Amino acid sequence: MRKYKHLFFDLDRTLWDFERNTNEVFQEMYREYRLKNLGIIDFDYFLNTYHQINNDLWDQYRVGSIKKEVLREQRFADTLLAFGV
């Protein structure tokens, strides 16, 4: 029997439903931080706004305009700013 030294798993969209997990986490965040009370009335609009901002920042990262640390922080900050929070 052949012994393997390492075994790697690709979790992104193979073993892990990334989109579903993101949706669930954002729903929990929306409720926990009472974002509706802060003027973010519609959850789906909130999530779509996040995805648009996140995708734009990933585009900037891919061409070297921003660093990954900026992307990680800015996507949330920009989403909240889009709603005046």
PyMOL Python script that loads the backbone (N, CA, C, O; Angstrom):
from pymol import cmd

cmd.read_pdbstr("""\
ATOM      1  N   MET A   1       0.829  -1.173   0.000  1.00  0.00           N
ATOM      2  CA  MET A   1       0.000   0.000   0.000  1.00  0.00           C
ATOM      3  C   MET A   1       0.884   1.250   0.000  1.00  0.00           C
ATOM      4  O   MET A   1       1.848   1.349   0.760  1.00  0.00           O
ATOM      5  N   ARG A   2       0.536   2.189  -0.859  1.00  0.00           N
ATOM      6  CA  ARG A   2       1.301   3.428  -0.985  1.00  0.00           C
ATOM      7  C   ARG A   2       0.920   4.399   0.128  1.00  0.00           C
ATOM      8  O   ARG A   2      -0.262   4.631   0.386  1.00  0.00           O
ATOM      9  N   LYS A   3       1.926   4.960   0.779  1.00  0.00           N
ATOM     10  CA  LYS A   3       1.676   5.943   1.826  1.00  0.00           C
ATOM     11  C   LYS A   3       1.891   7.341   1.266  1.00  0.00           C
ATOM     12  O   LYS A   3       2.870   7.613   0.572  1.00  0.00           O
ATOM     13  N   TYR A   4       0.965   8.200   1.584  1.00  0.00           N
ATOM     14  CA  TYR A   4       1.049   9.587   1.132  1.00  0.00           C
ATOM     15  C   TYR A   4       1.618  10.443   2.251  1.00  0.00           C
ATOM     16  O   TYR A   4       1.276  10.277   3.422  1.00  0.00           O
ATOM     17  N   LYS A   5       2.475  11.342   1.873  1.00  0.00           N
ATOM     18  CA  LYS A   5       3.037  12.258   2.843  1.00  0.00           C
ATOM     19  C   LYS A   5       2.082  13.427   3.106  1.00  0.00           C
ATOM     20  O   LYS A   5       1.955  13.880   4.243  1.00  0.00           O
ATOM     21  N   HIS A   6       1.414  13.912   2.060  1.00  0.00           N
ATOM     22  CA  HIS A   6       0.495  15.043   2.184  1.00  0.00           C
ATOM     23  C   HIS A   6      -0.777  14.752   1.400  1.00  0.00           C
ATOM     24  O   HIS A   6      -0.756  14.075   0.372  1.00  0.00           O
ATOM     25  N   LEU A   7      -1.863  15.270   1.901  1.00  0.00           N
ATOM     26  CA  LEU A   7      -3.136  15.176   1.212  1.00  0.00           C
ATOM     27  C   LEU A   7      -3.777  16.556   1.257  1.00  0.00           C
ATOM     28  O   LEU A   7      -3.999  17.105   2.336  1.00  0.00           O
ATOM     29  N   PHE A   8      -4.075  17.118   0.087  1.00  0.00           N
ATOM     30  CA  PHE A   8      -4.624  18.462  -0.003  1.00  0.00           C
ATOM     31  C   PHE A   8      -6.076  18.408  -0.452  1.00  0.00           C
ATOM     32  O   PHE A   8      -6.463  17.573  -1.269  1.00  0.00           O
ATOM     33  N   PHE A   9      -6.860  19.308   0.095  1.00  0.00           N
ATOM     34  CA  PHE A   9      -8.251  19.449  -0.302  1.00  0.00           C
ATOM     35  C   PHE A   9      -8.467  20.853  -0.829  1.00  0.00           C
ATOM     36  O   PHE A   9      -7.961  21.826  -0.270  1.00  0.00           O
ATOM     37  N   ASP A  10      -9.213  20.945  -1.894  1.00  0.00           N
ATOM     38  CA  ASP A  10      -9.621  22.240  -2.438  1.00  0.00           C
ATOM     39  C   ASP A  10     -11.024  22.514  -1.929  1.00  0.00           C
ATOM     40  O   ASP A  10     -11.995  21.963  -2.448  1.00  0.00           O
ATOM     41  N   LEU A  11     -11.135  23.362  -0.916  1.00  0.00           N
ATOM     42  CA  LEU A  11     -12.425  23.607  -0.294  1.00  0.00           C
ATOM     43  C   LEU A  11     -13.300  24.564  -1.090  1.00  0.00           C
ATOM     44  O   LEU A  11     -14.527  24.466  -1.039  1.00  0.00           O
ATOM     45  N   ASP A  12     -12.686  25.489  -1.825  1.00  0.00           N
ATOM     46  CA  ASP A  12     -13.457  26.502  -2.550  1.00  0.00           C
ATOM     47  C   ASP A  12     -14.315  25.868  -3.633  1.00  0.00           C
ATOM     48  O   ASP A  12     -13.815  25.402  -4.657  1.00  0.00           O
ATOM     49  N   ARG A  13     -15.605  25.862  -3.385  1.00  0.00           N
ATOM     50  CA  ARG A  13     -16.636  25.441  -4.337  1.00  0.00           C
ATOM     51  C   ARG A  13     -16.570  23.959  -4.715  1.00  0.00           C
ATOM     52  O   ARG A  13     -17.276  23.520  -5.624  1.00  0.00           O
ATOM     53  N   THR A  14     -15.732  23.192  -4.029  1.00  0.00           N
ATOM     54  CA  THR A  14     -15.687  21.763  -4.281  1.00  0.00           C
ATOM     55  C   THR A  14     -16.302  21.023  -3.094  1.00  0.00           C
ATOM     56  O   THR A  14     -17.345  20.383  -3.224  1.00  0.00           O
ATOM     57  N   LEU A  15     -15.661  21.116  -1.967  1.00  0.00           N
ATOM     58  CA  LEU A  15     -16.173  20.493  -0.754  1.00  0.00           C
ATOM     59  C   LEU A  15     -16.901  21.493   0.130  1.00  0.00           C
ATOM     60  O   LEU A  15     -17.615  21.108   1.056  1.00  0.00           O
ATOM     61  N   TRP A  16     -16.724  22.750  -0.151  1.00  0.00           N
ATOM     62  CA  TRP A  16     -17.285  23.829   0.655  1.00  0.00           C
ATOM     63  C   TRP A  16     -18.186  24.683  -0.219  1.00  0.00           C
ATOM     64  O   TRP A  16     -17.742  25.196  -1.247  1.00  0.00           O
ATOM     65  N   ASP A  17     -19.429  24.843   0.166  1.00  0.00           N
ATOM     66  CA  ASP A  17     -20.360  25.685  -0.580  1.00  0.00           C
ATOM     67  C   ASP A  17     -20.126  27.129  -0.151  1.00  0.00           C
ATOM     68  O   ASP A  17     -20.782  27.639   0.757  1.00  0.00           O
ATOM     69  N   PHE A  18     -19.188  27.766  -0.815  1.00  0.00           N
ATOM     70  CA  PHE A  18     -18.729  29.104  -0.445  1.00  0.00           C
ATOM     71  C   PHE A  18     -19.861  30.123  -0.477  1.00  0.00           C
ATOM     72  O   PHE A  18     -19.990  30.932   0.441  1.00  0.00           O
ATOM     73  N   GLU A  19     -20.678  30.091  -1.520  1.00  0.00           N
ATOM     74  CA  GLU A  19     -21.771  31.059  -1.650  1.00  0.00           C
ATOM     75  C   GLU A  19     -22.799  30.898  -0.530  1.00  0.00           C
ATOM     76  O   GLU A  19     -23.260  31.883   0.048  1.00  0.00           O
ATOM     77  N   ARG A  20     -23.145  29.667  -0.236  1.00  0.00           N
ATOM     78  CA  ARG A  20     -24.128  29.420   0.831  1.00  0.00           C
ATOM     79  C   ARG A  20     -23.577  29.865   2.180  1.00  0.00           C
ATOM     80  O   ARG A  20     -24.286  30.483   2.974  1.00  0.00           O
ATOM     81  N   ASN A  21     -22.319  29.551   2.434  1.00  0.00           N
ATOM     82  CA  ASN A  21     -21.689  29.951   3.684  1.00  0.00           C
ATOM     83  C   ASN A  21     -21.653  31.472   3.809  1.00  0.00           C
ATOM     84  O   ASN A  21     -21.951  32.013   4.874  1.00  0.00           O
ATOM     85  N   THR A  22     -21.293  32.157   2.739  1.00  0.00           N
ATOM     86  CA  THR A  22     -21.260  33.616   2.752  1.00  0.00           C
ATOM     87  C   THR A  22     -22.638  34.177   3.066  1.00  0.00           C
ATOM     88  O   THR A  22     -22.777  35.079   3.892  1.00  0.00           O
ATOM     89  N   ASN A  23     -23.646  33.644   2.406  1.00  0.00           N
ATOM     90  CA  ASN A  23     -25.009  34.103   2.621  1.00  0.00           C
ATOM     91  C   ASN A  23     -25.427  33.912   4.077  1.00  0.00           C
ATOM     92  O   ASN A  23     -26.006  34.819   4.675  1.00  0.00           O
ATOM     93  N   GLU A  24     -25.145  32.755   4.646  1.00  0.00           N
ATOM     94  CA  GLU A  24     -25.524  32.479   6.024  1.00  0.00           C
ATOM     95  C   GLU A  24     -24.800  33.400   7.005  1.00  0.00           C
ATOM     96  O   GLU A  24     -25.408  33.899   7.952  1.00  0.00           O
ATOM     97  N   VAL A  25     -23.519  33.624   6.784  1.00  0.00           N
ATOM     98  CA  VAL A  25     -22.749  34.500   7.663  1.00  0.00           C
ATOM     99  C   VAL A  25     -23.271  35.930   7.584  1.00  0.00           C
ATOM    100  O   VAL A  25     -23.399  36.602   8.607  1.00  0.00           O
ATOM    101  N   PHE A  26     -23.572  36.396   6.377  1.00  0.00           N
ATOM    102  CA  PHE A  26     -24.070  37.753   6.235  1.00  0.00           C
ATOM    103  C   PHE A  26     -25.470  37.914   6.829  1.00  0.00           C
ATOM    104  O   PHE A  26     -25.789  38.974   7.368  1.00  0.00           O
ATOM    105  N   GLN A  27     -26.300  36.889   6.739  1.00  0.00           N
ATOM    106  CA  GLN A  27     -27.618  36.950   7.382  1.00  0.00           C
ATOM    107  C   GLN A  27     -27.453  37.052   8.898  1.00  0.00           C
ATOM    108  O   GLN A  27     -28.140  37.834   9.556  1.00  0.00           O
ATOM    109  N   GLU A  28     -26.546  36.265   9.436  1.00  0.00           N
ATOM    110  CA  GLU A  28     -26.296  36.298  10.877  1.00  0.00           C
ATOM    111  C   GLU A  28     -25.761  37.669  11.290  1.00  0.00           C
ATOM    112  O   GLU A  28     -26.189  38.223  12.303  1.00  0.00           O
ATOM    113  N   MET A  29     -24.836  38.213  10.515  1.00  0.00           N
ATOM    114  CA  MET A  29     -24.278  39.528  10.802  1.00  0.00           C
ATOM    115  C   MET A  29     -25.358  40.613  10.713  1.00  0.00           C
ATOM    116  O   MET A  29     -25.410  41.518  11.546  1.00  0.00           O
ATOM    117  N   TYR A  30     -26.203  40.510   9.709  1.00  0.00           N
ATOM    118  CA  TYR A  30     -27.289  41.471   9.511  1.00  0.00           C
ATOM    119  C   TYR A  30     -28.210  41.504  10.734  1.00  0.00           C
ATOM    120  O   TYR A  30     -28.614  42.572  11.195  1.00  0.00           O
ATOM    121  N   ARG A  31     -28.530  40.321  11.246  1.00  0.00           N
ATOM    122  CA  ARG A  31     -29.397  40.239  12.432  1.00  0.00           C
ATOM    123  C   ARG A  31     -28.663  40.671  13.700  1.00  0.00           C
ATOM    124  O   ARG A  31     -29.165  41.493  14.467  1.00  0.00           O
ATOM    125  N   GLU A  32     -27.485  40.116  13.911  1.00  0.00           N
ATOM    126  CA  GLU A  32     -26.750  40.364  15.154  1.00  0.00           C
ATOM    127  C   GLU A  32     -26.426  41.840  15.354  1.00  0.00           C
ATOM    128  O   GLU A  32     -26.529  42.359  16.466  1.00  0.00           O
ATOM    129  N   TYR A  33     -26.036  42.510  14.284  1.00  0.00           N
ATOM    130  CA  TYR A  33     -25.674  43.925  14.395  1.00  0.00           C
ATOM    131  C   TYR A  33     -26.850  44.855  14.098  1.00  0.00           C
ATOM    132  O   TYR A  33     -26.694  46.074  14.020  1.00  0.00           O
ATOM    133  N   ARG A  34     -28.035  44.251  13.935  1.00  0.00           N
ATOM    134  CA  ARG A  34     -29.276  45.013  13.732  1.00  0.00           C
ATOM    135  C   ARG A  34     -29.115  46.067  12.636  1.00  0.00           C
ATOM    136  O   ARG A  34     -29.451  47.236  12.825  1.00  0.00           O
ATOM    137  N   LEU A  35     -28.602  45.638  11.505  1.00  0.00           N
ATOM    138  CA  LEU A  35     -28.337  46.570  10.408  1.00  0.00           C
ATOM    139  C   LEU A  35     -29.621  47.187   9.866  1.00  0.00           C
ATOM    140  O   LEU A  35     -29.596  48.289   9.318  1.00  0.00           O
ATOM    141  N   LYS A  36     -30.725  46.497  10.011  1.00  0.00           N
ATOM    142  CA  LYS A  36     -32.005  47.068   9.579  1.00  0.00           C
ATOM    143  C   LYS A  36     -32.298  48.339  10.358  1.00  0.00           C
ATOM    144  O   LYS A  36     -32.812  49.311   9.804  1.00  0.00           O
ATOM    145  N   ASN A  37     -31.970  48.332  11.643  1.00  0.00           N
ATOM    146  CA  ASN A  37     -32.186  49.509  12.485  1.00  0.00           C
ATOM    147  C   ASN A  37     -31.242  50.651  12.139  1.00  0.00           C
ATOM    148  O   ASN A  37     -31.476  51.798  12.522  1.00  0.00           O
ATOM    149  N   LEU A  38     -30.164  50.332  11.408  1.00  0.00           N
ATOM    150  CA  LEU A  38     -29.203  51.358  11.001  1.00  0.00           C
ATOM    151  C   LEU A  38     -29.503  51.899   9.613  1.00  0.00           C
ATOM    152  O   LEU A  38     -28.724  52.674   9.059  1.00  0.00           O
ATOM    153  N   GLY A  39     -30.645  51.484   9.049  1.00  0.00           N
ATOM    154  CA  GLY A  39     -31.061  52.009   7.755  1.00  0.00           C
ATOM    155  C   GLY A  39     -30.826  51.083   6.574  1.00  0.00           C
ATOM    156  O   GLY A  39     -31.143  51.436   5.438  1.00  0.00           O
ATOM    157  N   ILE A  40     -30.274  49.905   6.828  1.00  0.00           N
ATOM    158  CA  ILE A  40     -30.080  48.932   5.748  1.00  0.00           C
ATOM    159  C   ILE A  40     -31.321  48.046   5.747  1.00  0.00           C
ATOM    160  O   ILE A  40     -31.336  46.973   6.349  1.00  0.00           O
ATOM    161  N   ILE A  41     -32.352  48.511   5.064  1.00  0.00           N
ATOM    162  CA  ILE A  41     -33.683  47.909   5.150  1.00  0.00           C
ATOM    163  C   ILE A  41     -33.764  46.527   4.519  1.00  0.00           C
ATOM    164  O   ILE A  41     -34.444  45.646   5.045  1.00  0.00           O
ATOM    165  N   ASP A  42     -33.077  46.327   3.396  1.00  0.00           N
ATOM    166  CA  ASP A  42     -33.227  45.088   2.635  1.00  0.00           C
ATOM    167  C   ASP A  42     -31.949  44.256   2.678  1.00  0.00           C
ATOM    168  O   ASP A  42     -30.895  44.713   2.235  1.00  0.00           O
ATOM    169  N   PHE A  43     -32.037  43.033   3.211  1.00  0.00           N
ATOM    170  CA  PHE A  43     -30.863  42.169   3.307  1.00  0.00           C
ATOM    171  C   PHE A  43     -30.287  41.833   1.941  1.00  0.00           C
ATOM    172  O   PHE A  43     -29.072  41.900   1.753  1.00  0.00           O
ATOM    173  N   ASP A  44     -31.139  41.472   0.981  1.00  0.00           N
ATOM    174  CA  ASP A  44     -30.638  41.084  -0.342  1.00  0.00           C
ATOM    175  C   ASP A  44     -29.890  42.225  -1.015  1.00  0.00           C
ATOM    176  O   ASP A  44     -28.869  42.000  -1.666  1.00  0.00           O
ATOM    177  N   TYR A  45     -30.387  43.438  -0.866  1.00  0.00           N
ATOM    178  CA  TYR A  45     -29.701  44.600  -1.426  1.00  0.00           C
ATOM    179  C   TYR A  45     -28.356  44.807  -0.742  1.00  0.00           C
ATOM    180  O   TYR A  45     -27.366  45.140  -1.393  1.00  0.00           O
ATOM    181  N   PHE A  46     -28.325  44.607   0.570  1.00  0.00           N
ATOM    182  CA  PHE A  46     -27.081  44.691   1.335  1.00  0.00           C
ATOM    183  C   PHE A  46     -26.068  43.668   0.821  1.00  0.00           C
ATOM    184  O   PHE A  46     -24.912  44.011   0.570  1.00  0.00           O
ATOM    185  N   LEU A  47     -26.494  42.426   0.664  1.00  0.00           N
ATOM    186  CA  LEU A  47     -25.599  41.374   0.202  1.00  0.00           C
ATOM    187  C   LEU A  47     -25.124  41.636  -1.220  1.00  0.00           C
ATOM    188  O   LEU A  47     -23.945  41.447  -1.516  1.00  0.00           O
ATOM    189  N   ASN A  48     -26.012  42.064  -2.099  1.00  0.00           N
ATOM    190  CA  ASN A  48     -25.625  42.371  -3.475  1.00  0.00           C
ATOM    191  C   ASN A  48     -24.643  43.534  -3.539  1.00  0.00           C
ATOM    192  O   ASN A  48     -23.718  43.526  -4.350  1.00  0.00           O
ATOM    193  N   THR A  49     -24.845  44.533  -2.683  1.00  0.00           N
ATOM    194  CA  THR A  49     -23.915  45.663  -2.630  1.00  0.00           C
ATOM    195  C   THR A  49     -22.538  45.186  -2.199  1.00  0.00           C
ATOM    196  O   THR A  49     -21.528  45.588  -2.776  1.00  0.00           O
ATOM    197  N   TYR A  50     -22.495  44.330  -1.185  1.00  0.00           N
ATOM    198  CA  TYR A  50     -21.218  43.765  -0.738  1.00  0.00           C
ATOM    199  C   TYR A  50     -20.530  43.021  -1.885  1.00  0.00           C
ATOM    200  O   TYR A  50     -19.340  43.224  -2.130  1.00  0.00           O
ATOM    201  N   HIS A  51     -21.267  42.168  -2.584  1.00  0.00           N
ATOM    202  CA  HIS A  51     -20.670  41.384  -3.666  1.00  0.00           C
ATOM    203  C   HIS A  51     -20.111  42.288  -4.762  1.00  0.00           C
ATOM    204  O   HIS A  51     -19.033  42.022  -5.292  1.00  0.00           O
ATOM    205  N   GLN A  52     -20.821  43.330  -5.100  1.00  0.00           N
ATOM    206  CA  GLN A  52     -20.349  44.250  -6.135  1.00  0.00           C
ATOM    207  C   GLN A  52     -19.047  44.936  -5.695  1.00  0.00           C
ATOM    208  O   GLN A  52     -18.083  45.003  -6.458  1.00  0.00           O
ATOM    209  N   ILE A  53     -19.033  45.438  -4.470  1.00  0.00           N
ATOM    210  CA  ILE A  53     -17.838  46.094  -3.951  1.00  0.00           C
ATOM    211  C   ILE A  53     -16.692  45.104  -3.836  1.00  0.00           C
ATOM    212  O   ILE A  53     -15.562  45.419  -4.210  1.00  0.00           O
ATOM    213  N   ASN A  54     -16.966  43.917  -3.326  1.00  0.00           N
ATOM    214  CA  ASN A  54     -15.941  42.884  -3.194  1.00  0.00           C
ATOM    215  C   ASN A  54     -15.345  42.518  -4.551  1.00  0.00           C
ATOM    216  O   ASN A  54     -14.126  42.412  -4.685  1.00  0.00           O
ATOM    217  N   ASN A  55     -16.195  42.326  -5.551  1.00  0.00           N
ATOM    218  CA  ASN A  55     -15.704  41.984  -6.889  1.00  0.00           C
ATOM    219  C   ASN A  55     -14.843  43.094  -7.476  1.00  0.00           C
ATOM    220  O   ASN A  55     -13.813  42.822  -8.093  1.00  0.00           O
ATOM    221  N   ASP A  56     -15.261  44.348  -7.286  1.00  0.00           N
ATOM    222  CA  ASP A  56     -14.469  45.480  -7.781  1.00  0.00           C
ATOM    223  C   ASP A  56     -13.093  45.523  -7.112  1.00  0.00           C
ATOM    224  O   ASP A  56     -12.084  45.771  -7.772  1.00  0.00           O
ATOM    225  N   LEU A  57     -13.061  45.282  -5.814  1.00  0.00           N
ATOM    226  CA  LEU A  57     -11.784  45.282  -5.098  1.00  0.00           C
ATOM    227  C   LEU A  57     -10.895  44.114  -5.522  1.00  0.00           C
ATOM    228  O   LEU A  57      -9.677  44.269  -5.616  1.00  0.00           O
ATOM    229  N   TRP A  58     -11.490  42.948  -5.779  1.00  0.00           N
ATOM    230  CA  TRP A  58     -10.697  41.813  -6.274  1.00  0.00           C
ATOM    231  C   TRP A  58     -10.100  42.142  -7.639  1.00  0.00           C
ATOM    232  O   TRP A  58      -8.963  41.764  -7.923  1.00  0.00           O
ATOM    233  N   ASP A  59     -10.849  42.837  -8.480  1.00  0.00           N
ATOM    234  CA  ASP A  59     -10.304  43.267  -9.776  1.00  0.00           C
ATOM    235  C   ASP A  59      -9.094  44.169  -9.574  1.00  0.00           C
ATOM    236  O   ASP A  59      -8.088  44.032 -10.271  1.00  0.00           O
ATOM    237  N   GLN A  60      -9.191  45.080  -8.629  1.00  0.00           N
ATOM    238  CA  GLN A  60      -8.064  45.974  -8.342  1.00  0.00           C
ATOM    239  C   GLN A  60      -6.870  45.193  -7.794  1.00  0.00           C
ATOM    240  O   GLN A  60      -5.723  45.484  -8.133  1.00  0.00           O
ATOM    241  N   TYR A  61      -7.142  44.214  -6.957  1.00  0.00           N
ATOM    242  CA  TYR A  61      -6.074  43.377  -6.405  1.00  0.00           C
ATOM    243  C   TYR A  61      -5.369  42.587  -7.503  1.00  0.00           C
ATOM    244  O   TYR A  61      -4.142  42.482  -7.513  1.00  0.00           O
ATOM    245  N   ARG A  62      -6.145  42.039  -8.418  1.00  0.00           N
ATOM    246  CA  ARG A  62      -5.565  41.218  -9.497  1.00  0.00           C
ATOM    247  C   ARG A  62      -4.615  41.998 -10.394  1.00  0.00           C
ATOM    248  O   ARG A  62      -3.665  41.431 -10.935  1.00  0.00           O
ATOM    249  N   VAL A  63      -4.865  43.292 -10.554  1.00  0.00           N
ATOM    250  CA  VAL A  63      -3.966  44.102 -11.396  1.00  0.00           C
ATOM    251  C   VAL A  63      -2.897  44.808 -10.568  1.00  0.00           C
ATOM    252  O   VAL A  63      -2.113  45.593 -11.103  1.00  0.00           O
ATOM    253  N   GLY A  64      -2.861  44.535  -9.275  1.00  0.00           N
ATOM    254  CA  GLY A  64      -1.817  45.069  -8.418  1.00  0.00           C
ATOM    255  C   GLY A  64      -2.072  46.468  -7.882  1.00  0.00           C
ATOM    256  O   GLY A  64      -1.153  47.099  -7.361  1.00  0.00           O
ATOM    257  N   SER A  65      -3.292  46.968  -7.996  1.00  0.00           N
ATOM    258  CA  SER A  65      -3.614  48.316  -7.526  1.00  0.00           C
ATOM    259  C   SER A  65      -3.721  48.402  -6.008  1.00  0.00           C
ATOM    260  O   SER A  65      -3.452  49.449  -5.419  1.00  0.00           O
ATOM    261  N   ILE A  66      -4.113  47.303  -5.380  1.00  0.00           N
ATOM    262  CA  ILE A  66      -4.243  47.280  -3.924  1.00  0.00           C
ATOM    263  C   ILE A  66      -3.671  45.980  -3.382  1.00  0.00           C
ATOM    264  O   ILE A  66      -3.526  44.997  -4.108  1.00  0.00           O
ATOM    265  N   LYS A  67      -3.354  45.992  -2.113  1.00  0.00           N
ATOM    266  CA  LYS A  67      -2.856  44.789  -1.442  1.00  0.00           C
ATOM    267  C   LYS A  67      -4.038  44.011  -0.859  1.00  0.00           C
ATOM    268  O   LYS A  67      -5.117  44.562  -0.641  1.00  0.00           O
ATOM    269  N   LYS A  68      -3.810  42.730  -0.616  1.00  0.00           N
ATOM    270  CA  LYS A  68      -4.879  41.878  -0.107  1.00  0.00           C
ATOM    271  C   LYS A  68      -5.402  42.361   1.245  1.00  0.00           C
ATOM    272  O   LYS A  68      -6.596  42.242   1.520  1.00  0.00           O
ATOM    273  N   GLU A  69      -4.529  42.903   2.088  1.00  0.00           N
ATOM    274  CA  GLU A  69      -4.964  43.404   3.390  1.00  0.00           C
ATOM    275  C   GLU A  69      -5.977  44.539   3.210  1.00  0.00           C
ATOM    276  O   GLU A  69      -6.944  44.635   3.966  1.00  0.00           O
ATOM    277  N   VAL A  70      -5.756  45.391   2.218  1.00  0.00           N
ATOM    278  CA  VAL A  70      -6.676  46.494   1.929  1.00  0.00           C
ATOM    279  C   VAL A  70      -8.013  45.919   1.466  1.00  0.00           C
ATOM    280  O   VAL A  70      -9.074  46.351   1.917  1.00  0.00           O
ATOM    281  N   LEU A  71      -7.952  44.959   0.576  1.00  0.00           N
ATOM    282  CA  LEU A  71      -9.169  44.312   0.079  1.00  0.00           C
ATOM    283  C   LEU A  71      -9.979  43.747   1.232  1.00  0.00           C
ATOM    284  O   LEU A  71     -11.190  43.960   1.301  1.00  0.00           O
ATOM    285  N   ARG A  72      -9.331  43.035   2.131  1.00  0.00           N
ATOM    286  CA  ARG A  72     -10.028  42.372   3.242  1.00  0.00           C
ATOM    287  C   ARG A  72     -10.755  43.361   4.137  1.00  0.00           C
ATOM    288  O   ARG A  72     -11.866  43.085   4.588  1.00  0.00           O
ATOM    289  N   GLU A  73     -10.149  44.499   4.398  1.00  0.00           N
ATOM    290  CA  GLU A  73     -10.779  45.481   5.274  1.00  0.00           C
ATOM    291  C   GLU A  73     -11.744  46.389   4.521  1.00  0.00           C
ATOM    292  O   GLU A  73     -12.821  46.714   5.019  1.00  0.00           O
ATOM    293  N   GLN A  74     -11.353  46.789   3.331  1.00  0.00           N
ATOM    294  CA  GLN A  74     -12.111  47.797   2.598  1.00  0.00           C
ATOM    295  C   GLN A  74     -13.463  47.302   2.118  1.00  0.00           C
ATOM    296  O   GLN A  74     -14.408  48.087   2.031  1.00  0.00           O
ATOM    297  N   ARG A  75     -13.576  46.021   1.807  1.00  0.00           N
ATOM    298  CA  ARG A  75     -14.847  45.523   1.274  1.00  0.00           C
ATOM    299  C   ARG A  75     -15.974  45.678   2.278  1.00  0.00           C
ATOM    300  O   ARG A  75     -17.105  45.982   1.897  1.00  0.00           O
ATOM    301  N   PHE A  76     -15.685  45.475   3.550  1.00  0.00           N
ATOM    302  CA  PHE A  76     -16.718  45.646   4.564  1.00  0.00           C
ATOM    303  C   PHE A  76     -16.968  47.121   4.855  1.00  0.00           C
ATOM    304  O   PHE A  76     -18.112  47.564   4.954  1.00  0.00           O
ATOM    305  N   ALA A  77     -15.888  47.866   4.989  1.00  0.00           N
ATOM    306  CA  ALA A  77     -16.026  49.296   5.268  1.00  0.00           C
ATOM    307  C   ALA A  77     -16.786  49.989   4.147  1.00  0.00           C
ATOM    308  O   ALA A  77     -17.688  50.785   4.410  1.00  0.00           O
ATOM    309  N   ASP A  78     -16.430  49.694   2.896  1.00  0.00           N
ATOM    310  CA  ASP A  78     -17.109  50.331   1.760  1.00  0.00           C
ATOM    311  C   ASP A  78     -18.582  49.938   1.669  1.00  0.00           C
ATOM    312  O   ASP A  78     -19.427  50.748   1.287  1.00  0.00           O
ATOM    313  N   THR A  79     -18.878  48.701   2.020  1.00  0.00           N
ATOM    314  CA  THR A  79     -20.275  48.262   1.995  1.00  0.00           C
ATOM    315  C   THR A  79     -21.090  49.042   3.014  1.00  0.00           C
ATOM    316  O   THR A  79     -22.176  49.530   2.700  1.00  0.00           O
ATOM    317  N   LEU A  80     -20.584  49.161   4.209  1.00  0.00           N
ATOM    318  CA  LEU A  80     -21.298  49.921   5.233  1.00  0.00           C
ATOM    319  C   LEU A  80     -21.386  51.392   4.861  1.00  0.00           C
ATOM    320  O   LEU A  80     -22.420  52.022   5.083  1.00  0.00           O
ATOM    321  N   LEU A  81     -20.328  51.945   4.302  1.00  0.00           N
ATOM    322  CA  LEU A  81     -20.353  53.351   3.876  1.00  0.00           C
ATOM    323  C   LEU A  81     -21.381  53.594   2.783  1.00  0.00           C
ATOM    324  O   LEU A  81     -21.995  54.659   2.721  1.00  0.00           O
ATOM    325  N   ALA A  82     -21.567  52.593   1.918  1.00  0.00           N
ATOM    326  CA  ALA A  82     -22.558  52.729   0.838  1.00  0.00           C
ATOM    327  C   ALA A  82     -23.966  52.938   1.399  1.00  0.00           C
ATOM    328  O   ALA A  82     -24.840  53.487   0.728  1.00  0.00           O
ATOM    329  N   PHE A  83     -24.167  52.489   2.642  1.00  0.00           N
ATOM    330  CA  PHE A  83     -25.461  52.634   3.298  1.00  0.00           C
ATOM    331  C   PHE A  83     -25.453  53.745   4.352  1.00  0.00           C
ATOM    332  O   PHE A  83     -26.421  53.919   5.093  1.00  0.00           O
ATOM    333  N   GLY A  84     -24.345  54.491   4.407  1.00  0.00           N
ATOM    334  CA  GLY A  84     -24.247  55.577   5.354  1.00  0.00           C
ATOM    335  C   GLY A  84     -24.008  55.139   6.781  1.00  0.00           C
ATOM    336  O   GLY A  84     -24.315  55.871   7.722  1.00  0.00           O
ATOM    337  N   VAL A  85     -23.458  53.942   6.946  1.00  0.00           N
ATOM    338  CA  VAL A  85     -23.182  53.410   8.296  1.00  0.00           C
ATOM    339  C   VAL A  85     -21.699  53.551   8.564  1.00  0.00           C
ATOM    340  O   VAL A  85     -21.226  53.173   9.635  1.00  0.00           O
TER     341      VAL A  85
END
""", "prot")
cmd.dss("prot")
cmd.show_as("cartoon", "prot")
cmd.util.cbc("prot")
cmd.orient("prot")
